[in-house]
């Protein structure tokens, strides 16, 4: 009986996919890479906010989800530490999802997360201008670590 239970335990461990652990360091490196790679439109009042160039409707929703406190665009822009906290919360979940989707390939997970950030679709990581952007994010990410 012990032998059979032992075999079952080994097979269970062997069959269960390994779930990647994403560290705070990795998440913060991604958040900073997104900031550094943020497109600069050259247009004042382009409708995007903060150093990360975020659409204004995301800020109250993400801040409420991550901190329990809904922030205005102005509050978000004025408090970089709080902005990083909110973005770390959002992108930490996304990075974990993309690790799983990439077969635990860190570079691919970062590129997929960057594509999600830009388009909402992580599968666009290698498409045209989005592919160029995700490569830029990956380069900045690798320099952060």
C-alpha positions in Angstrom: 0.0 0.0 0.0 2.8 2.4 0.9 4.4 1.7 -2.4 1.3 2.5 -4.4 0.8 5.8 -2.4 4.4 6.6 -3.0 4.0 6.1 -6.8 0.8 8.3 -6.7 2.6 11.0 -4.9 5.5 11.0 -7.3 3.3 11.0 -10.3 1.2 13.8 -8.9 4.3 16.0 -8.3 5.6 15.1 -11.8 2.3 15.8 -13.6 1.4 19.1 -11.9 2.9 22.0 -13.8 5.4 24.1 -12.1 4.1 27.5 -11.3 6.6 30.2 -11.6 7.3 32.4 -8.6 7.5 36.0 -9.6 9.5 38.1 -7.2 8.8 41.7 -6.1 12.2 42.6 -7.8 10.9 41.2 -11.1 7.6 43.1 -10.8 9.3 46.4 -9.9 11.8 45.9 -12.8 8.9 45.5 -15.2 7.1 48.5 -13.8 10.2 50.6 -14.2 10.8 49.2 -17.7 7.3 50.2 -18.7 7.9 53.7 -17.4 11.2 54.0 -19.3 9.7 52.6 -22.5 6.5 54.8 -22.3 5.8 56.4 -25.6 6.4 60.1 -25.7 3.8 61.5 -28.0 5.3 65.0 -28.0 1.8 66.4 -27.6 0.9 68.2 -24.4 -2.5 67.1 -23.1 -2.4 63.9 -25.2 -4.9 62.2 -22.8 -2.3 59.9 -21.2 -1.1 60.5 -17.6 2.0 60.0 -15.4 5.4 58.8 -16.4 3.8 55.6 -17.6 1.4 57.3 -20.0 -1.8 55.7 -18.6 -5.3 56.2 -19.9 -7.2 58.2 -17.3 -10.1 55.7 -16.8 -7.6 53.0 -15.7 -6.3 55.0 -12.8 -9.4 55.1 -10.5 -10.2 51.5 -11.2 -6.7 50.1 -10.7 -6.1 52.2 -7.6 -9.4 51.1 -6.0 -8.7 47.5 -6.9 -5.1 47.5 -5.5 -5.3 49.9 -2.5 -9.0 50.1 -1.7 -8.7 53.9 -2.4 -9.8 55.4 -5.6 -7.2 57.9 -6.8 -7.8 60.8 -9.2 -5.4 61.3 -12.2 -3.9 64.2 -10.3 -3.3 62.2 -7.2 -1.7 59.4 -9.2 0.6 61.8 -11.0 1.6 63.6 -7.8 2.5 60.4 -5.9 5.1 58.3 -7.7 5.4 55.9 -4.8 1.7 55.2 -4.8 1.6 54.9 -8.6 4.4 52.3 -8.4 2.5 50.4 -5.7 -0.7 50.3 -7.9 1.2 49.4 -11.0 3.1 46.7 -9.2 -0.2 45.2 -8.0 -1.6 45.2 -11.5 1.5 44.1 -13.4 2.4 41.5 -10.8 -0.8 39.6 -11.6 -0.2 40.0 -15.3 3.4 38.9 -15.1 2.4 35.8 -13.2 -0.2 35.0 -15.9 2.3 35.5 -18.7 4.9 33.3 -17.0 2.4 30.5 -17.2 1.4 31.3 -20.8 5.1 31.4 -21.8 6.1 28.1 -20.3 8.0 30.0 -17.6 10.2 31.8 -20.1 11.1 35.1 -18.3 11.9 37.1 -21.5 8.8 36.0 -23.3 6.7 36.6 -20.2 8.0 40.2 -20.0 7.3 40.8 -23.7 3.8 39.3 -23.3 3.1 41.5 -20.3 4.3 44.5 -22.2 2.0 43.7 -25.1 -0.9 43.4 -22.6 0.1 46.8 -21.1 0.0 48.4 -24.6 -2.9 46.6 -26.3 -4.7 44.4 -23.7 -3.7 41.4 -25.8 -0.5 39.6 -24.7 -0.5 37.6 -27.9 0.5 40.8 -29.8 4.0 40.7 -28.3 5.7 40.0 -31.7 3.5 42.0 -34.0 4.8 45.0 -35.8 5.3 48.1 -33.7 4.0 46.3 -30.6 6.9 43.8 -31.1 9.4 46.7 -31.2 7.9 48.1 -28.1 8.0 44.8 -26.2 11.6 44.4 -27.2 12.3 47.8 -25.8 10.6 47.0 -22.5 12.6 43.7 -22.3 15.8 45.6 -22.8 15.0 48.1 -20.0 13.8 45.2 -17.8 17.0 43.3 -18.2 19.0 46.4 -17.2 16.9 46.7 -14.0 17.8 43.3 -12.7 
